[in-house]
Amino acid sequence: MKISIVVTQEEHFKYAQEICDTIESSALLRGTGIAKRTPEYIQKKMSSGDAMIALADGKFAGFCYIESWQHGKFVAHSGLIVHPDYRSLGLAKKIKSKVFDYSLQRYPDAKIFGITTGLAVMKINSDLGYKPVPFSELTTDPSFWSGCKTCTNYEILKSKENKMCLCTGMLYDPKEKQKDPPRHPFNEAVLKRLKKIKQALFLNKILSFILLP
């Protein structure tokens, strides 16, 4: 099977609705919070050249887009998704790697960051050289955080003044000397424990608020 990963153009607009549906259904299946996207927003990213799509014989196989914040000081990769028919092929990592390299060319001075609850995405990011960081090291642009409003965990984020949530923040600084293998190797067990600790802390906060007299 030959799958091509290319920078998007207007000819790819026809896949926008399917991309949105796949992102949403995947989040529901995993039971994770995720910011919703609209076909119009996906098409905007496609036309600006800030997205890459994977196609298999003309069929949608995967997608990811780029967002820039604070006048290009920060860049984030969002909406990384692989169609169910093309999973378990390592395609997510291939798409992410392509978008990562493309971002370094398009935004050479930007710090690349992301927030995610997915261990698979954390593993890919770690392999690329990202490191886990507190939210304070990420963009302060309110428009980025307002994009989380449609996430099921947004009330948690808001209660923590955008400083903490169930997501893990990860950052790649092109000015930091990178090592091979990465300086911050992925430890799935540690990140699983971190996620459980976060969930327990937030659950206790919620219960305390409910039980207040």
C-alpha positions as MATLAB code, in Angstrom:
seq = 'MKISIVVTQEEHFKYAQEICDTIESSALLRGTGIAKRTPEYIQKKMSSGDAMIALADGKFAGFCYIESWQHGKFVAHSGLIVHPDYRSLGLAKKIKSKVFDYSLQRYPDAKIFGITTGLAVMKINSDLGYKPVPFSELTTDPSFWSGCKTCTNYEILKSKENKMCLCTGMLYDPKEKQKDPPRHPFNEAVLKRLKKIKQALFLNKILSFILLP';
ca = [
       0.000    0.000    0.000;
       1.410    3.377   -0.988;
       0.477    6.291    1.261;
       1.600    9.794    0.339;
       1.899   12.634    2.876;
       1.675   16.070    1.274;
       1.177   19.727    2.158;
      -2.503   20.546    1.728;
      -4.101   22.700   -0.948;
      -7.660   23.700   -1.840;
      -8.103   20.430   -3.713;
      -8.158   18.717   -0.312;
     -11.164   20.694    0.981;
     -13.410   17.701    0.216;
     -11.813   15.760    3.065;
     -12.479   18.410    5.761;
     -15.760   16.989    7.068;
     -14.378   13.444    7.218;
     -11.331   14.714    9.104;
     -13.520   16.453   11.715;
     -15.738   13.399   12.109;
     -12.740   11.097   12.531;
     -11.136   13.344   15.160;
     -14.360   13.530   17.161;
     -15.212    9.826   16.959;
     -11.669    8.908   17.985;
     -11.872   11.136   21.060;
     -15.234    9.666   22.052;
     -13.886    6.141   21.646;
     -10.899    6.871   23.890;
     -13.019    8.799   26.386;
     -10.638   11.755   26.269;
     -11.281   15.459   26.075;
     -10.490   17.200   22.802;
     -11.069   20.593   21.274;
     -13.574   20.313   18.422;
     -12.738   21.515   14.919;
     -15.059   22.706   12.179;
     -14.699   21.867    8.466;
     -14.348   25.581    7.750;
     -11.402   25.894   10.124;
      -9.728   22.797    8.661;
     -10.171   24.231    5.162;
      -8.619   27.509    6.279;
      -5.543   25.611    7.435;
      -5.478   23.641    4.201;
      -5.550   26.715    1.991;
      -2.810   28.490    3.965;
      -0.438   25.550    3.584;
      -0.341   24.987    7.348;
      -1.447   21.363    7.187;
      -0.420   17.979    5.843;
      -2.664   15.148    4.708;
      -1.969   11.461    4.150;
      -3.727    9.874    1.181;
      -3.982    6.252    0.124;
      -5.196    5.923   -3.470;
      -7.183    9.134   -3.115;
      -8.720    8.159    0.234;
      -8.194   10.105    3.449;
      -5.708    8.251    5.670;
      -4.408   10.847    8.106;
      -4.042   14.546    8.875;
      -2.336   17.163   11.053;
      -2.184   20.969   10.967;
       0.021   23.764   12.303;
      -0.971   26.747   14.429;
       1.298   29.681   15.295;
       1.009   31.903   18.368;
       2.531   35.136   19.694;
       3.669   36.275   16.246;
       5.368   32.995   15.440;
       7.166   32.631   18.768;
       5.333   29.366   19.398;
       4.031   26.692   17.027;
       1.698   23.810   17.820;
       0.663   20.721   15.876;
      -3.024   19.983   16.230;
      -5.643   17.584   14.973;
      -3.228   14.678   14.467;
      -5.457   11.821   13.358;
      -5.256    8.565   11.419;
      -8.304    6.996    9.805;
      -9.253    3.678   11.483;
      -8.595    1.779    8.234;
      -4.928    2.819    8.293;
      -3.991    2.441   11.931;
      -1.268    0.126   13.286;
       0.937    1.049   10.319;
       3.043    3.668   12.087;
       1.327    6.376   10.058;
       0.757    8.775   12.965;
       4.486    8.923   13.624;
       5.243    9.454    9.927;
       2.737   12.326    9.691;
       3.961   13.925   12.900;
       7.598   13.650   11.776;
       6.782   15.252    8.410;
       4.832   18.091   10.046;
       7.639   18.565   12.559;
      10.295   18.937    9.840;
       7.992   21.177    7.821;
       7.418   23.404   10.871;
      11.165   23.813   11.411;
      11.447   25.072    7.830;
       8.336   27.273    7.911;
       8.861   28.656   11.432;
      12.620   28.236   12.094;
      12.702   30.412   15.227;
       9.568   29.053   16.895;
       9.343   26.785   19.909;
       7.160   23.789   19.040;
       4.754   22.657   21.735;
       1.690   20.558   22.345;
      -0.712   19.441   25.052;
      -2.164   15.955   24.997;
      -3.619   13.165   27.101;
      -2.603   10.496   24.576;
       0.367    8.315   25.487;
       0.971    7.478   21.817;
       1.352   11.177   20.957;
       3.619   11.682   23.973;
       5.820    8.852   22.740;
       6.063   10.360   19.243;
       6.837   13.810   20.667;
       9.494   12.422   22.961;
      11.179   10.605   20.070;
      11.337   13.931   18.202;
      13.051   15.647   21.123;
      10.166   17.279   22.996;
      10.348   17.408   26.781;
       7.486   17.505   29.312;
       7.078   21.022   30.721;
       4.634   22.956   32.943;
       2.021   25.000   31.120;
       3.867   28.153   32.206;
       6.522   27.403   29.530;
       3.916   27.303   26.770;
       2.254   30.162   24.938;
       0.309   32.700   26.980;
      -1.821   33.638   23.975;
      -5.457   33.529   25.239;
      -6.701   32.475   21.794;
      -4.812   29.190   22.146;
      -6.395   28.366   25.481;
      -9.840   29.495   24.329;
      -9.563   26.708   21.762;
      -9.938   24.292   24.678;
     -13.451   25.515   25.452;
     -15.089   22.606   23.618;
     -12.956   20.068   25.496;
     -14.737   18.104   28.232;
     -11.958   19.054   30.659;
     -12.151   22.816   30.054;
     -13.663   23.595   33.473;
     -10.621   21.978   35.090;
      -8.275   24.090   32.970;
     -10.241   27.257   33.742;
     -10.267   26.542   37.472;
      -6.463   26.311   37.339;
      -6.141   29.587   35.380;
      -4.661   27.753   32.360;
      -1.778   26.491   34.489;
      -2.716   22.821   34.732;
      -5.128   20.234   33.311;
      -5.297   16.514   32.555;
      -3.182   17.155   29.463;
       0.608   17.016   29.601;
       2.501   19.949   28.104;
       5.472   19.131   25.861;
       7.974   21.514   24.265;
      10.724   21.430   21.628;
      13.110   24.386   21.630;
      15.177   24.559   18.413;
      17.781   26.666   20.257;
      18.395   23.881   22.758;
      21.137   21.526   21.648;
      19.516   18.210   20.799;
      21.029   14.818   21.428;
      20.549   11.504   19.672;
      18.836    9.665   21.258;
      16.637   12.485   22.659;
      17.609   14.046   25.965;
      14.205   13.273   27.417;
      13.449    9.597   26.667;
       9.813    8.571   26.902;
       8.818    6.648   30.008;
       5.268    5.389   29.579;
       4.978    4.110   33.157;
       5.956    7.489   34.605;
       3.509    9.389   32.391;
       0.709    6.950   33.227;
       1.320    7.557   36.926;
       1.404   11.319   36.331;
      -1.942   11.143   34.545;
      -3.509    9.122   37.392;
      -2.182   11.568   39.985;
      -3.647   14.517   38.063;
      -7.007   12.766   37.759;
      -7.067   11.962   41.491;
      -6.160   15.539   42.462;
      -8.839   17.076   40.279;
     -11.455   14.541   41.447;
     -10.730   15.413   45.089;
     -11.071   19.119   44.289;
     -14.423   18.546   42.595;
     -15.732   16.364   45.462;
     -14.626   18.935   48.049;
     -16.503   21.658   46.178;
     -19.667   19.529   45.913;
     -19.618   18.578   49.600;
     -19.141   22.126   50.869;
     -21.989   23.089   53.289;
];
